Amino acid sequence: MIGKRIFFWLCVLILPACYFDSVEDIRDGLVDDCQTEQVSFLMDVLPILQTNCNDLVCHGGVFPQGSINLETHATVRTVGLNGRLVGSIKHQAGFSPMPLNAEKLGDCDIEKIVAWVDQGALDN
């Protein structure tokens, strides 16, 4: 009798811990982590560019590649509004895929840059 009670309580305590998420539930949860409602140049876009584009060999320093300097809001805004930035990071036809000779930026990084451009490429 005691063995049955112990077994019962073990089942009551252990079985709820056996929760299983489907792959779709997990993937949907990850997509929601990318916040693009109010993208800030200073807090969102600039750190992405600094990490992936602004070293002295690419789009920073005195002699940036393609004469495209991505260190200031003014210069990033120009290539953002004329479509070159988004076309390049999305690897669209007719644009040089960026970062050059490297993997494409992560989906969330691309979504943030696109949202920033769509929101007017503000200096915020």
C-alpha positions, -999 to +999 in steps of 0.1 A: +000+000+000+028+024+009+046+015-024+015+025-044+012+059-026+048+066-033+045+057-069+014+078-072+031+109-057+062+104-078+040+103-109+022+135-098+055+153-092+075+140-121+051+138-151+044+175-153+081+181-159+079+161-191+067+190-212+077+189-249+078+220-271+073+214-308+099+228-332+074+253-345+067+266-310+104+271-303+110+288-337+080+311-332+094+321-298+128+330-314+113+351-341+095+373-315+128+382-299+138+405-329+123+439-320+119+461-350+091+485-339+114+514-329+149+508-342+175+532-330+206+541-351+228+544-320+216+514-301+207+489-329+221+498-363+255+512-355+266+483-333+257+459-362+278+480-386+306+483-361+308+446-357+305+436-393+315+466-415+336+493-399+371+479-396+399+498-413+399+473-442+362+477-451+339+507-446+358+526-419+389+547-416+404+572-441+400+550-473+368+530-470+360+504-496+339+517-525+341+551-509+313+541-485+320+550-450+296+535-424+309+552-393+285+582-391+248+586-392+249+609-422+269+585-444+249+554-433+216+573-439+227+581-475+233+545-484+203+534-464+178+557-482+193+551-517+188+513-513+224+503-515+227+492-478+196+470-478+204+456-513+239+446-502+231+431-468+201+411-483+224+399-512+200+411-538+208+409-575+227+440-587+243+448-554+277+437-540+268+411-512+280+424-479+298+416-457+323+408-485+337+372-484+317+365-453+285+350-442+253+370-447+242+390-416+218+372-393+181+376-401+174+398-371+203+421-379+189+425-414+154+431-402+166+458-378+185+477-405+155+474-430+131+486-403+154+515-394+155+526-431+117+521-435+113+543-404+131+571-421+167+563-412+165+586-382+195+598-361+182+583-329 
